[in-house]
């Protein structure tokens, strides 16, 4: 097995050159925000959708657009608004009087990368239309089901501070996102660099495509080969189960958690940990990979109780306690 892991590591190092080139292109327009960029690439490598949450002006939309430009694939930006209809997203059937037939007009969801900008501004019926697309990679229009292009990745943004005219995402849809990434302000030095780069009336995004869809499929195949030891697998399961049954692990958190993470969290945590190991140019997953990506996988899947809210405890506080308590292999 040691030989296999060594071979996988060599393969990871050989294939990671294209990812380094991708980061080089993104760095042309995005200053700082390395955490966000790495999570976006992890979602790309692990075939998982991403929800980016942050106040306006933190380059969420710009980062997604830059990623799409660096990938030679179809890209659509959908601005979610309260008057958006499901047909505006997935398409509809249109009657053609000339021959008395209906034909299908496909919507903007038919692309490799979708930027769902301000996703929480759309009503529930539009958000529900995304569920089938995100989970099954297909959409149903009328009586026909159409497969979506591969790869298919939804990168959604939302503003956490403005609540007027917004609709909270239902838990069923939140669970479809592999990662929920919270974006913070840049540092003072980074903000000075942003000023030097962006304070112009004519701003152009000079990014060249460096990765093709076929390359993404190859990279994902390498990620699938990354080795996870049995003890690390048990650690992943323990972390997720602890969100549902904290008493089993000696944690006094039962009163603070209404619902724990689903089995989908276990799958996504393993996949995201593999992708994180890939970015570190390793052919095996360590417990630190699980810890590094764990908050982004779990923060939107642990539903806190009223008692937790009364004591000002967030899902992040509870998840941190779980990671601090569960024994690391």
C-alpha positions in Angstrom: 0.0 0.0 0.0 2.9 2.4 0.7 4.1 1.9 -2.9 0.6 2.7 -4.1 0.3 5.8 -2.0 3.7 6.9 -3.3 2.6 6.4 -6.9 -0.6 8.3 -6.3 1.4 11.2 -4.8 3.6 11.3 -7.9 0.5 11.3 -10.1 -1.0 14.1 -8.0 2.1 16.2 -8.3 2.2 15.7 -12.0 -1.4 16.6 -12.5 -1.4 19.6 -10.1 0.5 21.7 -12.5 -2.7 22.7 -14.3 -4.3 23.7 -11.0 -1.3 25.9 -10.2 -1.7 27.5 -13.6 -5.4 28.1 -12.7 -4.5 29.8 -9.5 -2.1 32.0 -11.4 -4.9 33.2 -13.7 -7.2 33.9 -10.7 -4.5 35.8 -8.9 -4.4 38.3 -11.8 -7.8 39.8 -10.8 -8.4 38.6 -7.2 -6.2 40.0 -4.4 -6.1 37.9 -1.3 -9.2 35.7 -0.7 -7.0 32.6 -1.1 -9.4 30.8 1.2 -12.3 31.4 -1.1 -10.4 30.5 -4.2 -9.1 27.3 -2.8 -12.6 26.3 -1.7 -13.9 27.0 -5.2 -11.3 24.8 -6.8 -12.0 22.1 -4.2 -15.6 22.2 -5.3 -14.5 21.9 -8.9 -12.2 18.9 -8.2 -14.7 17.2 -5.9 -17.8 17.8 -8.2 -19.6 19.7 -5.5 -21.7 22.9 -5.6 -20.6 25.9 -3.5 -22.5 28.6 -1.6 -20.5 31.8 -1.1 -21.7 34.0 1.7 -20.4 37.5 2.4 -21.2 41.2 2.4 -21.3 43.1 -0.9 -18.0 44.1 -2.5 -15.8 41.1 -1.4 -15.3 39.8 -5.0 -17.6 36.8 -4.8 -19.1 37.4 -8.2 -15.8 38.5 -9.7 -14.1 35.3 -8.4 -16.7 33.0 -9.9 -16.6 34.9 -13.2 -12.8 34.7 -13.2 -12.9 30.9 -12.5 -15.4 30.5 -15.4 -13.2 32.4 -17.8 -10.1 30.4 -16.8 -12.0 27.2 -17.8 -12.8 26.7 -21.4 -16.4 25.8 -20.7 -19.9 27.2 -21.1 -20.8 29.7 -18.4 -24.0 31.5 -17.5 -24.7 34.1 -14.8 -28.2 34.1 -13.5 -29.3 37.1 -11.4 -31.8 35.8 -9.0 -34.7 38.2 -8.3 -38.1 38.0 -6.6 -40.0 37.9 -9.9 -37.8 35.1 -11.4 -39.8 32.1 -12.6 -38.7 28.4 -12.9 -39.0 28.6 -16.7 -36.5 31.5 -16.6 -34.0 29.1 -15.1 -34.6 25.7 -16.7 -36.5 26.6 -19.9 -40.0 25.9 -21.1 -42.1 24.4 -24.0 -43.2 26.9 -26.6 -46.1 26.3 -29.0 -45.2 26.8 -32.7 -48.4 27.7 -34.7 -46.8 26.9 -38.1 -46.8 23.2 -37.5 -48.9 22.9 -34.3 -46.1 21.4 -32.3 -44.4 22.2 -29.0 -40.7 22.6 -29.0 -38.3 23.0 -26.0 -36.5 26.2 -25.3 -33.7 25.4 -22.9 -32.9 27.9 -20.1 -29.5 29.2 -18.9 -29.1 26.3 -16.5 -27.7 24.4 -19.5 -24.1 25.3 -19.0 -21.0 23.9 -17.3 -20.6 26.6 -14.7 -23.6 28.5 -13.3 -23.2 31.6 -11.2 -26.5 31.9 -9.2 -26.0 35.5 -8.0 -27.9 36.4 -4.8 -29.6 33.0 -4.8 -31.7 33.9 -1.7 -33.6 36.6 -3.6 -35.5 34.1 -5.6 -38.8 32.6 -4.3 -39.1 29.0 -3.1 -40.5 27.7 -6.4 -37.4 28.8 -8.3 -35.1 27.5 -5.6 -36.9 24.1 -5.9 -36.3 24.1 -9.6 -32.6 24.0 -8.8 -32.9 20.9 -6.6 -33.2 18.4 -9.4 -30.4 20.1 -11.4 -28.0 20.2 -8.5 -28.6 16.7 -7.3 -29.4 14.7 -10.5 -27.5 16.8 -13.0 -30.7 16.9 -15.1 -33.9 18.9 -15.5 -37.4 18.1 -16.5 -39.3 20.3 -19.0 -42.8 19.2 -19.6 -42.7 15.4 -20.0 -39.0 15.2 -21.1 -35.9 14.9 -19.0 -32.7 16.5 -20.3 -29.2 15.8 -19.0 -27.1 18.8 -18.1 -23.6 19.3 -19.6 -20.7 17.8 -17.7 -19.0 19.1 -15.7 -21.9 20.9 -14.1 -21.2 23.2 -11.1 -23.4 25.7 -9.3 -21.6 28.5 -7.5 -24.1 30.6 -5.6 -23.7 33.8 -3.7 -25.8 35.4 -1.0 -25.7 38.5 1.2 -26.0 37.6 4.9 -26.9 41.1 6.2 -29.7 42.3 3.9 -33.0 40.4 4.7 -35.6 42.6 3.0 -36.8 40.9 -0.2 -34.9 37.7 0.5 -36.1 34.1 1.0 -34.1 31.8 3.3 -32.8 28.7 1.4 -34.6 25.6 2.6 -32.6 22.9 4.3 -33.1 20.5 1.5 -31.4 22.9 -0.9 -28.7 23.9 1.5 -27.8 20.2 1.9 -27.1 20.0 -1.9 -24.2 22.4 -1.5 -21.0 20.6 -0.7 -19.5 23.7 0.8 -20.8 26.9 2.4 -17.9 29.3 2.4 -18.0 32.5 4.5 -16.0 35.4 3.0 -14.3 37.9 5.2 -12.8 41.4 4.6 -9.3 41.6 3.1 -6.4 42.8 5.2 -5.2 46.4 5.1 -2.3 45.5 2.8 -4.5 43.5 0.5 -7.0 46.4 0.3 -4.2 48.7 -0.8 -3.4 46.3 -3.6 -7.0 46.2 -4.6 -7.0 50.0 -4.8 -4.0 50.0 -7.0 -5.5 47.4 -9.3 -9.1 48.3 -9.5 -9.4 52.1 -9.1 -9.8 52.6 -12.9 -12.9 53.5 -14.9 -12.1 50.8 -17.5 -11.6 47.5 -15.7 -11.0 44.4 -17.8 -10.6 40.9 -16.8 -7.6 39.7 -18.7 -7.8 36.0 -18.0 -7.0 33.2 -20.5 -8.6 29.8 -20.4 -6.1 27.3 -19.1 -8.3 24.2 -18.3 -10.7 22.4 -20.5 -13.7 20.2 -19.4 -11.8 17.1 -20.3 -9.0 18.2 -18.0 -11.4 18.5 -15.1 -12.6 14.9 -15.7 -9.0 13.7 -15.5 -8.3 15.7 -12.4 -11.4 14.3 -10.7 -10.3 10.8 -11.6 -7.0 11.5 -9.8 -8.9 12.8 -6.8 -10.9 9.6 -6.6 -7.6 7.6 -6.4 -6.3 9.6 -3.4 -6.0 7.2 -0.4 -8.0 7.5 2.8 -6.9 5.2 5.6 -9.5 3.2 7.5 -8.9 5.2 10.7 -9.4 8.5 8.9 -12.7 7.2 7.4 -13.8 6.3 11.0 -12.8 9.8 12.1 -15.0 11.3 9.4 -17.9 9.2 10.4 -17.4 10.0 14.1 -17.4 13.7 13.4 -20.7 13.5 11.5 -22.4 11.1 13.9 -21.4 13.4 16.8 -23.6 16.1 15.3 -26.6 13.8 15.7 -25.7 12.0 18.9 -23.3 14.1 20.8 -23.8 12.2 24.1 -22.2 9.2 22.5 -19.0 11.1 22.4 -19.2 12.7 25.8 -20.5 16.0 24.4 -23.1 18.0 26.3 -24.6 19.5 23.1 -27.9 17.7 22.6 -30.0 20.6 23.8 -28.2 22.9 21.3 -28.7 20.8 18.1 -32.1 20.3 16.5 -30.9 18.3 13.6 -27.4 17.0 12.8 -25.7 16.4 9.5 -27.0 13.9 7.0 -25.0 11.0 5.4 -24.5 13.3 2.5 -22.2 15.3 4.8 -20.1 12.1 5.4 -19.7 11.6 1.6 -18.9 15.3 0.9 -16.4 15.5 3.8 -14.5 12.6 2.4 -14.5 14.0 -1.1 -13.6 17.5 0.0 -10.8 16.1 2.1 -9.4 14.3 -0.9 -9.5 17.4 -3.0 -7.8 19.4 -0.2 -5.1 16.8 -0.1 -4.7 17.2 -3.9 -4.1 20.9 -3.5 -1.4 20.0 -0.9 0.1 17.7 -3.6 -0.4 14.6 -1.5 -1.8 11.2 -2.5 -3.3 10.5 0.9 -5.7 12.2 3.3 -4.7 13.3 6.8 -6.9 14.2 9.7 -5.8 17.8 9.2 -7.4 17.7 5.7 -10.7 16.7 7.3 -10.3 19.5 10.0 -9.4 22.1 7.4 -12.4 21.5 5.2 -14.8 20.3 7.9 -16.3 23.6 8.9 -17.2 24.5 5.3 -18.9 21.1 4.8 -20.8 21.1 8.1 -21.7 24.7 9.0 -24.9 24.7 6.9 -26.0 21.2 7.9 -26.1 21.5 11.6 -29.4 23.1 12.6 -29.2 24.8 16.1 -32.1 24.8 18.6 -33.8 27.8 20.1 -31.8 27.2 23.3 -28.6 27.6 21.3 -29.8 30.8 19.8 -30.8 32.1 23.2 -27.3 31.5 24.4 -25.8 33.0 21.2 -24.3 29.7 20.1 -23.9 29.2 16.3 -23.5 25.9 14.4 -19.9 26.9 13.9 -19.4 27.0 17.7 -20.8 23.5 18.1 -18.8 22.1 15.2 -15.6 23.5 16.6 -16.4 21.9 19.9 -16.9 18.6 18.1 -13.6 18.8 16.3 -11.8 19.8 19.5 -13.3 16.8 21.3 -13.3 13.9 18.9 -10.0 11.9 19.2 -7.8 12.4 16.1 -6.3 9.1 14.8 
